[in-house]
Amino acid sequence: MLRHTLYLEELTHQLAADWTACRHQRWPTSANPHLLVSQKTAVDPDHPAVSIGLLRGALCRGLTLSGLRPGRILNEASESAAPLRLMRLLGITEQTAIRYVAAAHPDAQPS
């Protein structure tokens, strides 16, 4: 299995840590290794973490999971303007990171 390390900024790290603690309180014997689980999948490690339907149901009308990701990347690019940070944080390629930084900071690009 391929593994990819993502570095989280402080807020995301704290939210994930808080959720992990809450999840452990709710389902202390869960063997499901995924961060996001549902009531059903937390107690059965043979099920996926969460279903796509469950995630879609949690979104506001008109939003999609694939539509949220570019906005998240662009937001991070506007905050940091550091392609390497985007690559580590979001698991994107160098070319993608550079493209997002250029889109977020058009005034900083050489003429």
Gaussian input, Z-matrix of N, CA and C with variables (Angstrom, degrees):
# hf/3-21g

backbone

0 1
 N
 C     1     B1
 C     2     B2     1     A1
 N     3     B3     2     A2     1     D1
 C     4     B4     3     A3     2     D2
 C     5     B5     4     A4     3     D3
 N     6     B6     5     A5     4     D4
 C     7     B7     6     A6     5     D5
 C     8     B8     7     A7     6     D6
 N     9     B9     8     A8     7     D7
 C    10    B10     9     A9     8     D8
 C    11    B11    10    A10     9     D9
 N    12    B12    11    A11    10    D10
 C    13    B13    12    A12    11    D11
 C    14    B14    13    A13    12    D12
 N    15    B15    14    A14    13    D13
 C    16    B16    15    A15    14    D14
 C    17    B17    16    A16    15    D15
 N    18    B18    17    A17    16    D16
 C    19    B19    18    A18    17    D17
 C    20    B20    19    A19    18    D18
 N    21    B21    20    A20    19    D19
 C    22    B22    21    A21    20    D20
 C    23    B23    22    A22    21    D21
 N    24    B24    23    A23    22    D22
 C    25    B25    24    A24    23    D23
 C    26    B26    25    A25    24    D24
 N    27    B27    26    A26    25    D25
 C    28    B28    27    A27    26    D26
 C    29    B29    28    A28    27    D27
 N    30    B30    29    A29    28    D28
 C    31    B31    30    A30    29    D29
 C    32    B32    31    A31    30    D30
 N    33    B33    32    A32    31    D31
 C    34    B34    33    A33    32    D32
 C    35    B35    34    A34    33    D33
 N    36    B36    35    A35    34    D34
 C    37    B37    36    A36    35    D35
 C    38    B38    37    A37    36    D36
 N    39    B39    38    A38    37    D37
 C    40    B40    39    A39    38    D38
 C    41    B41    40    A40    39    D39
 N    42    B42    41    A41    40    D40
 C    43    B43    42    A42    41    D41
 C    44    B44    43    A43    42    D42
 N    45    B45    44    A44    43    D43
 C    46    B46    45    A45    44    D44
 C    47    B47    46    A46    45    D45
 N    48    B48    47    A47    46    D46
 C    49    B49    48    A48    47    D47
 C    50    B50    49    A49    48    D48
 N    51    B51    50    A50    49    D49
 C    52    B52    51    A51    50    D50
 C    53    B53    52    A52    51    D51
 N    54    B54    53    A53    52    D52
 C    55    B55    54    A54    53    D53
 C    56    B56    55    A55    54    D54
 N    57    B57    56    A56    55    D55
 C    58    B58    57    A57    56    D56
 C    59    B59    58    A58    57    D57
 N    60    B60    59    A59    58    D58
 C    61    B61    60    A60    59    D59
 C    62    B62    61    A61    60    D60
 N    63    B63    62    A62    61    D61
 C    64    B64    63    A63    62    D62
 C    65    B65    64    A64    63    D63
 N    66    B66    65    A65    64    D64
 C    67    B67    66    A66    65    D65
 C    68    B68    67    A67    66    D66
 N    69    B69    68    A68    67    D67
 C    70    B70    69    A69    68    D68
 C    71    B71    70    A70    69    D69
 N    72    B72    71    A71    70    D70
 C    73    B73    72    A72    71    D71
 C    74    B74    73    A73    72    D72
 N    75    B75    74    A74    73    D73
 C    76    B76    75    A75    74    D74
 C    77    B77    76    A76    75    D75
 N    78    B78    77    A77    76    D76
 C    79    B79    78    A78    77    D77
 C    80    B80    79    A79    78    D78
 N    81    B81    80    A80    79    D79
 C    82    B82    81    A81    80    D80
 C    83    B83    82    A82    81    D81
 N    84    B84    83    A83    82    D82
 C    85    B85    84    A84    83    D83
 C    86    B86    85    A85    84    D84
 N    87    B87    86    A86    85    D85
 C    88    B88    87    A87    86    D86
 C    89    B89    88    A88    87    D87
 N    90    B90    89    A89    88    D88
 C    91    B91    90    A90    89    D89
 C    92    B92    91    A91    90    D90
 N    93    B93    92    A92    91    D91
 C    94    B94    93    A93    92    D92
 C    95    B95    94    A94    93    D93
 N    96    B96    95    A95    94    D94
 C    97    B97    96    A96    95    D95
 C    98    B98    97    A97    96    D96
 N    99    B99    98    A98    97    D97
 C   100   B100    99    A99    98    D98
 C   101   B101   100   A100    99    D99
 N   102   B102   101   A101   100   D100
 C   103   B103   102   A102   101   D101
 C   104   B104   103   A103   102   D102
 N   105   B105   104   A104   103   D103
 C   106   B106   105   A105   104   D104
 C   107   B107   106   A106   105   D105
 N   108   B108   107   A107   106   D106
 C   109   B109   108   A108   107   D107
 C   110   B110   109   A109   108   D108
 N   111   B111   110   A110   109   D109
 C   112   B112   111   A111   110   D110
 C   113   B113   112   A112   111   D111
 N   114   B114   113   A113   112   D112
 C   115   B115   114   A114   113   D113
 C   116   B116   115   A115   114   D114
 N   117   B117   116   A116   115   D115
 C   118   B118   117   A117   116   D116
 C   119   B119   118   A118   117   D117
 N   120   B120   119   A119   118   D118
 C   121   B121   120   A120   119   D119
 C   122   B122   121   A121   120   D120
 N   123   B123   122   A122   121   D121
 C   124   B124   123   A123   122   D122
 C   125   B125   124   A124   123   D123
 N   126   B126   125   A125   124   D124
 C   127   B127   126   A126   125   D125
 C   128   B128   127   A127   126   D126
 N   129   B129   128   A128   127   D127
 C   130   B130   129   A129   128   D128
 C   131   B131   130   A130   129   D129
 N   132   B132   131   A131   130   D130
 C   133   B133   132   A132   131   D131
 C   134   B134   133   A133   132   D132
 N   135   B135   134   A134   133   D133
 C   136   B136   135   A135   134   D134
 C   137   B137   136   A136   135   D135
 N   138   B138   137   A137   136   D136
 C   139   B139   138   A138   137   D137
 C   140   B140   139   A139   138   D138
 N   141   B141   140   A140   139   D139
 C   142   B142   141   A141   140   D140
 C   143   B143   142   A142   141   D141
 N   144   B144   143   A143   142   D142
 C   145   B145   144   A144   143   D143
 C   146   B146   145   A145   144   D144
 N   147   B147   146   A146   145   D145
 C   148   B148   147   A147   146   D146
 C   149   B149   148   A148   147   D147
 N   150   B150   149   A149   148   D148
 C   151   B151   150   A150   149   D149
 C   152   B152   151   A151   150   D150
 N   153   B153   152   A152   151   D151
 C   154   B154   153   A153   152   D152
 C   155   B155   154   A154   153   D153
 N   156   B156   155   A155   154   D154
 C   157   B157   156   A156   155   D155
 C   158   B158   157   A157   156   D156
 N   159   B159   158   A158   157   D157
 C   160   B160   159   A159   158   D158
 C   161   B161   160   A160   159   D159
 N   162   B162   161   A161   160   D160
 C   163   B163   162   A162   161   D161
 C   164   B164   163   A163   162   D162
 N   165   B165   164   A164   163   D163
 C   166   B166   165   A165   164   D164
 C   167   B167   166   A166   165   D165
 N   168   B168   167   A167   166   D166
 C   169   B169   168   A168   167   D167
 C   170   B170   169   A169   168   D168
 N   171   B171   170   A170   169   D169
 C   172   B172   171   A171   170   D170
 C   173   B173   172   A172   171   D171
 N   174   B174   173   A173   172   D172
 C   175   B175   174   A174   173   D173
 C   176   B176   175   A175   174   D174
 N   177   B177   176   A176   175   D175
 C   178   B178   177   A177   176   D176
 C   179   B179   178   A178   177   D177
 N   180   B180   179   A179   178   D178
 C   181   B181   180   A180   179   D179
 C   182   B182   181   A181   180   D180
 N   183   B183   182   A182   181   D181
 C   184   B184   183   A183   182   D182
 C   185   B185   184   A184   183   D183
 N   186   B186   185   A185   184   D184
 C   187   B187   186   A186   185   D185
 C   188   B188   187   A187   186   D186
 N   189   B189   188   A188   187   D187
 C   190   B190   189   A189   188   D188
 C   191   B191   190   A190   189   D189
 N   192   B192   191   A191   190   D190
 C   193   B193   192   A192   191   D191
 C   194   B194   193   A193   192   D192
 N   195   B195   194   A194   193   D193
 C   196   B196   195   A195   194   D194
 C   197   B197   196   A196   195   D195
 N   198   B198   197   A197   196   D196
 C   199   B199   198   A198   197   D197
 C   200   B200   199   A199   198   D198
 N   201   B201   200   A200   199   D199
 C   202   B202   201   A201   200   D200
 C   203   B203   202   A202   201   D201
 N   204   B204   203   A203   202   D202
 C   205   B205   204   A204   203   D203
 C   206   B206   205   A205   204   D204
 N   207   B207   206   A206   205   D205
 C   208   B208   207   A207   206   D206
 C   209   B209   208   A208   207   D207
 N   210   B210   209   A209   208   D208
 C   211   B211   210   A210   209   D209
 C   212   B212   211   A211   210   D210
 N   213   B213   212   A212   211   D211
 C   214   B214   213   A213   212   D212
 C   215   B215   214   A214   213   D213
 N   216   B216   215   A215   214   D214
 C   217   B217   216   A216   215   D215
 C   218   B218   217   A217   216   D216
 N   219   B219   218   A218   217   D217
 C   220   B220   219   A219   218   D218
 C   221   B221   220   A220   219   D219
 N   222   B222   221   A221   220   D220
 C   223   B223   222   A222   221   D221
 C   224   B224   223   A223   222   D222
 N   225   B225   224   A224   223   D223
 C   226   B226   225   A225   224   D224
 C   227   B227   226   A226   225   D225
 N   228   B228   227   A227   226   D226
 C   229   B229   228   A228   227   D227
 C   230   B230   229   A229   228   D228
 N   231   B231   230   A230   229   D229
 C   232   B232   231   A231   230   D230
 C   233   B233   232   A232   231   D231
 N   234   B234   233   A233   232   D232
 C   235   B235   234   A234   233   D233
 C   236   B236   235   A235   234   D234
 N   237   B237   236   A236   235   D235
 C   238   B238   237   A237   236   D236
 C   239   B239   238   A238   237   D237
 N   240   B240   239   A239   238   D238
 C   241   B241   240   A240   239   D239
 C   242   B242   241   A241   240   D240
 N   243   B243   242   A242   241   D241
 C   244   B244   243   A243   242   D242
 C   245   B245   244   A244   243   D243
 N   246   B246   245   A245   244   D244
 C   247   B247   246   A246   245   D245
 C   248   B248   247   A247   246   D246
 N   249   B249   248   A248   247   D247
 C   250   B250   249   A249   248   D248
 C   251   B251   250   A250   249   D249
 N   252   B252   251   A251   250   D250
 C   253   B253   252   A252   251   D251
 C   254   B254   253   A253   252   D252
 N   255   B255   254   A254   253   D253
 C   256   B256   255   A255   254   D254
 C   257   B257   256   A256   255   D255
 N   258   B258   257   A257   256   D256
 C   259   B259   258   A258   257   D257
 C   260   B260   259   A259   258   D258
 N   261   B261   260   A260   259   D259
 C   262   B262   261   A261   260   D260
 C   263   B263   262   A262   261   D261
 N   264   B264   263   A263   262   D262
 C   265   B265   264   A264   263   D263
 C   266   B266   265   A265   264   D264
 N   267   B267   266   A266   265   D265
 C   268   B268   267   A267   266   D266
 C   269   B269   268   A268   267   D267
 N   270   B270   269   A269   268   D268
 C   271   B271   270   A270   269   D269
 C   272   B272   271   A271   270   D270
 N   273   B273   272   A272   271   D271
 C   274   B274   273   A273   272   D272
 C   275   B275   274   A274   273   D273
 N   276   B276   275   A275   274   D274
 C   277   B277   276   A276   275   D275
 C   278   B278   277   A277   276   D276
 N   279   B279   278   A278   277   D277
 C   280   B280   279   A279   278   D278
 C   281   B281   280   A280   279   D279
 N   282   B282   281   A281   280   D280
 C   283   B283   282   A282   281   D281
 C   284   B284   283   A283   282   D282
 N   285   B285   284   A284   283   D283
 C   286   B286   285   A285   284   D284
 C   287   B287   286   A286   285   D285
 N   288   B288   287   A287   286   D286
 C   289   B289   288   A288   287   D287
 C   290   B290   289   A289   288   D288
 N   291   B291   290   A290   289   D289
 C   292   B292   291   A291   290   D290
 C   293   B293   292   A292   291   D291
 N   294   B294   293   A293   292   D292
 C   295   B295   294   A294   293   D293
 C   296   B296   295   A295   294   D294
 N   297   B297   296   A296   295   D295
 C   298   B298   297   A297   296   D296
 C   299   B299   298   A298   297   D297
 N   300   B300   299   A299   298   D298
 C   301   B301   300   A300   299   D299
 C   302   B302   301   A301   300   D300
 N   303   B303   302   A302   301   D301
 C   304   B304   303   A303   302   D302
 C   305   B305   304   A304   303   D303
 N   306   B306   305   A305   304   D304
 C   307   B307   306   A306   305   D305
 C   308   B308   307   A307   306   D306
 N   309   B309   308   A308   307   D307
 C   310   B310   309   A309   308   D308
 C   311   B311   310   A310   309   D309
 N   312   B312   311   A311   310   D310
 C   313   B313   312   A312   311   D311
 C   314   B314   313   A313   312   D312
 N   315   B315   314   A314   313   D313
 C   316   B316   315   A315   314   D314
 C   317   B317   316   A316   315   D315
 N   318   B318   317   A317   316   D316
 C   319   B319   318   A318   317   D317
 C   320   B320   319   A319   318   D318
 N   321   B321   320   A320   319   D319
 C   322   B322   321   A321   320   D320
 C   323   B323   322   A322   321   D321
 N   324   B324   323   A323   322   D322
 C   325   B325   324   A324   323   D323
 C   326   B326   325   A325   324   D324
 N   327   B327   326   A326   325   D325
 C   328   B328   327   A327   326   D326
 C   329   B329   328   A328   327   D327
 N   330   B330   329   A329   328   D328
 C   331   B331   330   A330   329   D329
 C   332   B332   331   A331   330   D330

   B1=1.4414
   B2=1.5267
   B3=1.3250
   B4=1.4529
   B5=1.5197
   B6=1.2944
   B7=1.4614
   B8=1.5146
   B9=1.3083
   B10=1.4558
   B11=1.5221
   B12=1.3098
   B13=1.4539
   B14=1.5160
   B15=1.3221
   B16=1.4549
   B17=1.5220
   B18=1.3047
   B19=1.4528
   B20=1.5212
   B21=1.3076
   B22=1.4542
   B23=1.5196
   B24=1.3369
   B25=1.4529
   B26=1.5287
   B27=1.3192
   B28=1.4589
   B29=1.5306
   B30=1.3380
   B31=1.4604
   B32=1.5283
   B33=1.3229
   B34=1.4667
   B35=1.5242
   B36=1.3137
   B37=1.4713
   B38=1.5256
   B39=1.3289
   B40=1.4709
   B41=1.5204
   B42=1.3366
   B43=1.4641
   B44=1.5257
   B45=1.3223
   B46=1.4717
   B47=1.5256
   B48=1.3213
   B49=1.4719
   B50=1.5285
   B51=1.3335
   B52=1.4693
   B53=1.5264
   B54=1.3466
   B55=1.4625
   B56=1.5267
   B57=1.3181
   B58=1.4609
   B59=1.5327
   B60=1.3161
   B61=1.4736
   B62=1.5296
   B63=1.3306
   B64=1.4750
   B65=1.5268
   B66=1.3240
   B67=1.4686
   B68=1.5218
   B69=1.3213
   B70=1.4638
   B71=1.5337
   B72=1.3288
   B73=1.4721
   B74=1.5283
   B75=1.3438
   B76=1.4722
   B77=1.5203
   B78=1.3370
   B79=1.4635
   B80=1.5286
   B81=1.3290
   B82=1.4686
   B83=1.5227
   B84=1.3126
   B85=1.4652
   B86=1.5282
   B87=1.3229
   B88=1.4664
   B89=1.5245
   B90=1.3228
   B91=1.4565
   B92=1.5190
   B93=1.3406
   B94=1.4561
   B95=1.5282
   B96=1.3407
   B97=1.4639
   B98=1.5250
   B99=1.3120
   B100=1.4608
   B101=1.5250
   B102=1.3269
   B103=1.4591
   B104=1.5164
   B105=1.3319
   B106=1.4612
   B107=1.5217
   B108=1.2991
   B109=1.4565
   B110=1.5174
   B111=1.3129
   B112=1.4621
   B113=1.5248
   B114=1.3050
   B115=1.4703
   B116=1.5319
   B117=1.3305
   B118=1.4613
   B119=1.5290
   B120=1.3314
   B121=1.4653
   B122=1.5273
   B123=1.3182
   B124=1.4650
   B125=1.5146
   B126=1.3239
   B127=1.4615
   B128=1.5253
   B129=1.3223
   B130=1.4631
   B131=1.5260
   B132=1.3232
   B133=1.4641
   B134=1.5303
   B135=1.3361
   B136=1.4603
   B137=1.5245
   B138=1.3258
   B139=1.4566
   B140=1.5243
   B141=1.3274
   B142=1.4664
   B143=1.5288
   B144=1.3147
   B145=1.4634
   B146=1.5237
   B147=1.2882
   B148=1.4650
   B149=1.5116
   B150=1.3066
   B151=1.4614
   B152=1.5162
   B153=1.3108
   B154=1.4542
   B155=1.5262
   B156=1.3203
   B157=1.4631
   B158=1.5207
   B159=1.3180
   B160=1.4599
   B161=1.5261
   B162=1.3210
   B163=1.4630
   B164=1.5195
   B165=1.3175
   B166=1.4663
   B167=1.5191
   B168=1.3081
   B169=1.4573
   B170=1.5187
   B171=1.3188
   B172=1.4648
   B173=1.5275
   B174=1.3257
   B175=1.4690
   B176=1.5212
   B177=1.3148
   B178=1.4575
   B179=1.5214
   B180=1.3117
   B181=1.4665
   B182=1.5312
   B183=1.3156
   B184=1.4499
   B185=1.5223
   B186=1.3387
   B187=1.4602
   B188=1.5164
   B189=1.3157
   B190=1.4608
   B191=1.5229
   B192=1.3158
   B193=1.4609
   B194=1.5194
   B195=1.3280
   B196=1.4658
   B197=1.5180
   B198=1.3127
   B199=1.4556
   B200=1.5199
   B201=1.3175
   B202=1.4642
   B203=1.5291
   B204=1.3073
   B205=1.4677
   B206=1.5265
   B207=1.3292
   B208=1.4746
   B209=1.5310
   B210=1.3193
   B211=1.4573
   B212=1.5112
   B213=1.3124
   B214=1.4734
   B215=1.5239
   B216=1.3344
   B217=1.4645
   B218=1.5276
   B219=1.3202
   B220=1.4596
   B221=1.5290
   B222=1.3156
   B223=1.4604
   B224=1.5214
   B225=1.3194
   B226=1.4678
   B227=1.5191
   B228=1.3362
   B229=1.4637
   B230=1.5264
   B231=1.3227
   B232=1.4642
   B233=1.5248
   B234=1.3247
   B235=1.4657
   B236=1.5191
   B237=1.3297
   B238=1.4616
   B239=1.5273
   B240=1.3112
   B241=1.4677
   B242=1.5277
   B243=1.3118
   B244=1.4650
   B245=1.5311
   B246=1.3439
   B247=1.4632
   B248=1.5258
   B249=1.3321
   B250=1.4689
   B251=1.5266
   B252=1.3121
   B253=1.4692
   B254=1.5249
   B255=1.3325
   B256=1.4672
   B257=1.5196
   B258=1.3166
   B259=1.4616
   B260=1.5175
   B261=1.3294
   B262=1.4612
   B263=1.5217
   B264=1.3186
   B265=1.4597
   B266=1.5209
   B267=1.3310
   B268=1.4588
   B269=1.5301
   B270=1.3198
   B271=1.4656
   B272=1.5122
   B273=1.3330
   B274=1.4640
   B275=1.5174
   B276=1.3279
   B277=1.4635
   B278=1.5203
   B279=1.3144
   B280=1.4611
   B281=1.5301
   B282=1.3357
   B283=1.4606
   B284=1.5306
   B285=1.3169
   B286=1.4673
   B287=1.5142
   B288=1.3194
   B289=1.4669
   B290=1.5233
   B291=1.3154
   B292=1.4692
   B293=1.5249
   B294=1.3108
   B295=1.4711
   B296=1.5318
   B297=1.3192
   B298=1.4625
   B299=1.5260
   B300=1.3321
   B301=1.4691
   B302=1.5237
   B303=1.3256
   B304=1.4681
   B305=1.5307
   B306=1.3207
   B307=1.4632
   B308=1.5258
   B309=1.3144
   B310=1.4594
   B311=1.5315
   B312=1.3179
   B313=1.4659
   B314=1.5301
   B315=1.3228
   B316=1.4654
   B317=1.5386
   B318=1.3091
   B319=1.4610
   B320=1.5332
   B321=1.3065
   B322=1.4573
   B323=1.5235
   B324=1.3212
   B325=1.4494
   B326=1.5278
   B327=1.3448
   B328=1.4715
   B329=1.5313
   B330=1.3144
   B331=1.4741
   B332=1.5083
   A1=108.66
   A2=116.13
   A3=121.08
   A4=109.56
   A5=116.15
   A6=120.99
   A7=108.47
   A8=115.28
   A9=121.18
   A10=107.61
   A11=116.23
   A12=120.93
   A13=109.21
   A14=116.32
   A15=122.00
   A16=108.17
   A17=116.24
   A18=121.41
   A19=107.86
   A20=117.05
   A21=121.77
   A22=110.97
   A23=115.19
   A24=117.75
   A25=107.73
   A26=117.08
   A27=121.86
   A28=113.63
   A29=118.05
   A30=120.76
   A31=111.29
   A32=117.21
   A33=120.34
   A34=110.62
   A35=116.43
   A36=120.32
   A37=110.45
   A38=117.06
   A39=120.31
   A40=111.16
   A41=117.30
   A42=120.18
   A43=111.33
   A44=116.30
   A45=120.06
   A46=110.58
   A47=116.98
   A48=120.44
   A49=110.86
   A50=116.20
   A51=119.62
   A52=111.12
   A53=116.30
   A54=119.97
   A55=110.43
   A56=116.74
   A57=120.19
   A58=110.54
   A59=117.01
   A60=120.56
   A61=110.40
   A62=116.63
   A63=120.59
   A64=110.65
   A65=114.90
   A66=120.12
   A67=110.62
   A68=117.01
   A69=120.37
   A70=110.78
   A71=117.25
   A72=120.06
   A73=110.72
   A74=116.60
   A75=120.51
   A76=112.45
   A77=116.15
   A78=121.12
   A79=108.84
   A80=118.42
   A81=120.94
   A82=114.62
   A83=118.02
   A84=119.64
   A85=112.45
   A86=117.48
   A87=120.28
   A88=110.93
   A89=114.93
   A90=120.55
   A91=111.09
   A92=117.38
   A93=120.75
   A94=108.48
   A95=118.33
   A96=121.10
   A97=114.60
   A98=118.07
   A99=120.63
   A100=111.69
   A101=115.93
   A102=120.55
   A103=111.21
   A104=116.93
   A105=121.04
   A106=109.74
   A107=115.28
   A108=121.57
   A109=108.75
   A110=115.51
   A111=120.36
   A112=107.99
   A113=116.08
   A114=119.78
   A115=110.38
   A116=115.77
   A117=120.23
   A118=111.80
   A119=117.65
   A120=120.15
   A121=113.33
   A122=117.61
   A123=119.17
   A124=111.63
   A125=117.32
   A126=120.32
   A127=113.30
   A128=117.54
   A129=120.53
   A130=109.69
   A131=118.11
   A132=121.40
   A133=113.95
   A134=117.84
   A135=120.13
   A136=112.50
   A137=116.82
   A138=120.44
   A139=109.32
   A140=117.30
   A141=118.84
   A142=110.06
   A143=116.11
   A144=120.29
   A145=110.26
   A146=116.39
   A147=122.68
   A148=107.39
   A149=116.30
   A150=118.89
   A151=109.89
   A152=115.64
   A153=120.97
   A154=109.28
   A155=117.46
   A156=121.37
   A157=112.31
   A158=116.62
   A159=120.78
   A160=110.80
   A161=116.40
   A162=119.81
   A163=111.45
   A164=116.59
   A165=120.05
   A166=111.10
   A167=117.23
   A168=121.38
   A169=112.90
   A170=117.40
   A171=121.07
   A172=112.59
   A173=116.24
   A174=120.20
   A175=111.41
   A176=115.33
   A177=120.52
   A178=108.98
   A179=115.34
   A180=120.54
   A181=110.29
   A182=115.86
   A183=121.40
   A184=114.45
   A185=117.62
   A186=120.44
   A187=109.94
   A188=115.31
   A189=120.60
   A190=108.88
   A191=115.90
   A192=119.89
   A193=110.42
   A194=116.81
   A195=119.66
   A196=111.34
   A197=117.77
   A198=120.99
   A199=113.21
   A200=117.20
   A201=120.76
   A202=112.31
   A203=117.06
   A204=120.83
   A205=113.22
   A206=120.37
   A207=118.73
   A208=112.32
   A209=117.07
   A210=120.09
   A211=111.82
   A212=116.35
   A213=121.59
   A214=110.21
   A215=116.50
   A216=120.32
   A217=110.07
   A218=117.25
   A219=120.84
   A220=110.84
   A221=116.93
   A222=120.07
   A223=110.98
   A224=117.14
   A225=120.50
   A226=110.67
   A227=117.73
   A228=121.43
   A229=110.91
   A230=116.53
   A231=119.13
   A232=111.55
   A233=116.89
   A234=121.10
   A235=113.03
   A236=117.44
   A237=118.61
   A238=114.24
   A239=118.39
   A240=122.88
   A241=112.11
   A242=117.23
   A243=122.12
   A244=109.15
   A245=117.91
   A246=120.38
   A247=113.92
   A248=117.08
   A249=119.49
   A250=111.13
   A251=116.87
   A252=120.45
   A253=110.85
   A254=116.59
   A255=120.22
   A256=111.24
   A257=116.30
   A258=120.45
   A259=111.02
   A260=116.72
   A261=121.18
   A262=111.91
   A263=115.99
   A264=120.96
   A265=112.60
   A266=116.56
   A267=120.37
   A268=114.48
   A269=116.80
   A270=119.48
   A271=113.76
   A272=117.01
   A273=120.59
   A274=109.75
   A275=116.13
   A276=120.67
   A277=110.80
   A278=115.30
   A279=121.21
   A280=111.27
   A281=116.30
   A282=120.53
   A283=111.27
   A284=116.59
   A285=120.87
   A286=110.19
   A287=117.63
   A288=121.59
   A289=110.66
   A290=116.99
   A291=120.90
   A292=110.25
   A293=116.54
   A294=120.41
   A295=111.38
   A296=117.50
   A297=120.74
   A298=111.80
   A299=117.44
   A300=120.38
   A301=109.64
   A302=117.19
   A303=120.88
   A304=110.61
   A305=117.47
   A306=121.03
   A307=111.33
   A308=117.16
   A309=121.27
   A310=112.48
   A311=116.54
   A312=121.17
   A313=110.19
   A314=119.13
   A315=120.84
   A316=113.22
   A317=116.91
   A318=120.69
   A319=112.44
   A320=118.12
   A321=122.02
   A322=112.73
   A323=118.38
   A324=121.95
   A325=110.47
   A326=116.41
   A327=119.46
   A328=110.26
   A329=116.12
   A330=120.94
   A331=111.50
   D1=133.80
   D2=176.80
   D3=-78.78
   D4=140.50
   D5=177.15
   D6=-121.60
   D7=146.66
   D8=179.28
   D9=-135.32
   D10=126.47
   D11=-179.58
   D12=-89.17
   D13=128.34
   D14=174.67
   D15=-113.50
   D16=133.60
   D17=177.49
   D18=-95.18
   D19=127.78
   D20=-175.59
   D21=-101.55
   D22=141.78
   D23=173.49
   D24=-72.23
   D25=169.10
   D26=-170.62
   D27=-57.95
   D28=-44.55
   D29=-177.57
   D30=-63.66
   D31=-48.16
   D32=179.98
   D33=-63.29
   D34=-40.62
   D35=178.22
   D36=-60.71
   D37=-44.73
   D38=-179.21
   D39=-65.93
   D40=-41.97
   D41=178.08
   D42=-62.28
   D43=-42.37
   D44=178.69
   D45=-64.73
   D46=-40.73
   D47=178.68
   D48=-65.17
   D49=-42.70
   D50=178.12
   D51=-62.92
   D52=-42.41
   D53=179.71
   D54=-65.17
   D55=-40.82
   D56=179.66
   D57=-61.33
   D58=-41.65
   D59=178.22
   D60=-65.23
   D61=-43.88
   D62=178.81
   D63=-62.75
   D64=-43.77
   D65=179.81
   D66=-61.34
   D67=-41.30
   D68=179.98
   D69=-65.51
   D70=-34.66
   D71=176.89
   D72=-67.43
   D73=-41.92
   D74=-177.95
   D75=-71.91
   D76=-42.09
   D77=-175.76
   D78=-131.62
   D79=73.00
   D80=-174.24
   D81=-63.96
   D82=-20.41
   D83=-178.78
   D84=-105.01
   D85=12.00
   D86=-178.50
   D87=-62.86
   D88=132.01
   D89=176.86
   D90=-102.89
   D91=1.41
   D92=179.48
   D93=-71.94
   D94=121.08
   D95=-173.94
   D96=-80.68
   D97=-7.14
   D98=-174.90
   D99=-77.81
   D100=151.42
   D101=179.30
   D102=-69.42
   D103=-44.09
   D104=-179.77
   D105=-99.21
   D106=122.38
   D107=178.07
   D108=-136.16
   D109=161.05
   D110=173.88
   D111=-105.88
   D112=176.28
   D113=179.42
   D114=-59.26
   D115=-35.77
   D116=-178.94
   D117=-75.69
   D118=-45.27
   D119=-173.85
   D120=-79.43
   D121=-17.81
   D122=179.20
   D123=-65.87
   D124=-31.46
   D125=-175.80
   D126=-97.48
   D127=-1.95
   D128=179.79
   D129=-133.69
   D130=101.14
   D131=-176.30
   D132=-65.94
   D133=-12.13
   D134=178.85
   D135=-80.60
   D136=-12.17
   D137=177.41
   D138=-88.42
   D139=158.40
   D140=175.41
   D141=-66.26
   D142=170.18
   D143=-178.32
   D144=-58.28
   D145=-62.46
   D146=175.51
   D147=-144.86
   D148=154.39
   D149=178.89
   D150=-84.03
   D151=155.52
   D152=177.66
   D153=-61.56
   D154=-34.87
   D155=178.69
   D156=-63.47
   D157=-39.38
   D158=178.14
   D159=-64.55
   D160=-43.78
   D161=178.62
   D162=-65.25
   D163=-43.60
   D164=179.07
   D165=-62.38
   D166=-37.94
   D167=179.70
   D168=-65.60
   D169=-23.02
   D170=-179.72
   D171=-83.96
   D172=-12.24
   D173=-178.36
   D174=-86.97
   D175=152.44
   D176=174.17
   D177=-66.94
   D178=154.28
   D179=-179.54
   D180=-57.43
   D181=134.50
   D182=178.73
   D183=93.87
   D184=-15.40
   D185=177.81
   D186=-92.13
   D187=146.43
   D188=174.85
   D189=-126.22
   D190=158.36
   D191=178.53
   D192=-63.13
   D193=-43.68
   D194=-179.79
   D195=-69.85
   D196=-24.90
   D197=178.00
   D198=-78.04
   D199=-23.53
   D200=179.88
   D201=-75.70
   D202=-33.95
   D203=-174.56
   D204=-60.93
   D205=-49.45
   D206=179.56
   D207=-59.58
   D208=-37.50
   D209=177.46
   D210=-64.29
   D211=-39.18
   D212=178.33
   D213=-64.67
   D214=-43.29
   D215=-179.92
   D216=-65.97
   D217=-44.73
   D218=-179.83
   D219=-62.86
   D220=-39.53
   D221=177.63
   D222=-61.96
   D223=-45.05
   D224=177.93
   D225=-63.70
   D226=-39.98
   D227=179.94
   D228=-64.23
   D229=-36.96
   D230=179.80
   D231=-70.75
   D232=-26.78
   D233=179.38
   D234=-80.57
   D235=-38.19
   D236=-170.63
   D237=-111.35
   D238=-35.54
   D239=-175.86
   D240=58.00
   D241=25.62
   D242=-179.14
   D243=-118.34
   D244=103.54
   D245=-178.20
   D246=-55.34
   D247=-40.26
   D248=-179.38
   D249=-62.23
   D250=-40.33
   D251=177.49
   D252=-61.47
   D253=-43.22
   D254=177.98
   D255=-62.20
   D256=-41.58
   D257=179.59
   D258=-60.56
   D259=-45.34
   D260=-178.93
   D261=-70.69
   D262=-42.80
   D263=-175.27
   D264=-71.51
   D265=-40.33
   D266=-170.78
   D267=-114.39
   D268=-2.20
   D269=176.88
   D270=67.72
   D271=37.75
   D272=-179.82
   D273=-106.47
   D274=165.17
   D275=-178.92
   D276=-77.19
   D277=165.88
   D278=178.83
   D279=-59.17
   D280=-45.46
   D281=-178.99
   D282=-61.91
   D283=-42.31
   D284=179.42
   D285=-64.69
   D286=-43.53
   D287=-179.92
   D288=-61.89
   D289=-44.61
   D290=179.80
   D291=-63.65
   D292=-40.54
   D293=179.56
   D294=-63.20
   D295=-42.23
   D296=179.23
   D297=-68.25
   D298=-39.51
   D299=177.57
   D300=-63.75
   D301=-41.64
   D302=178.56
   D303=-63.11
   D304=-39.72
   D305=178.84
   D306=-68.53
   D307=-36.52
   D308=-177.87
   D309=-77.94
   D310=-24.95
   D311=-176.52
   D312=-132.52
   D313=64.25
   D314=-176.85
   D315=-64.10
   D316=-27.37
   D317=-179.33
   D318=-74.59
   D319=-17.88
   D320=-178.48
   D321=-90.98
   D322=-2.00
   D323=-177.67
   D324=-81.74
   D325=140.93
   D326=178.73
   D327=-64.65
   D328=146.83
   D329=-179.53
   D330=-80.94

